[in-house]
């Protein structure tokens, strides 16, 4: 559908991860630690770029509204706070 070059703050834009579709968006992380959020549509739309400032060779994992990110230094969990 489209082809774009994604650039972020990380040291490299090389990508070994799999793209993940969740909630109508496509998520991908580079080896430089930049996570790109793209609209899953025929027209290219970059929604966000989120830098971690850590290297990663893994794909993102999603579970119950949370995103798990494995870097060379840590395992991150990103999600909304929940009140019980």
Secondary structure as UniProt FT lines:
FT   STRAND          20..22
FT   TURN            23..24
FT   STRAND          25..29
FT   TURN            31..32
FT   STRAND          34..39
FT   STRAND          46..51
FT   STRAND          61..63
FT   TURN            64..65
FT   STRAND          66..70
FT   STRAND          75..78
//
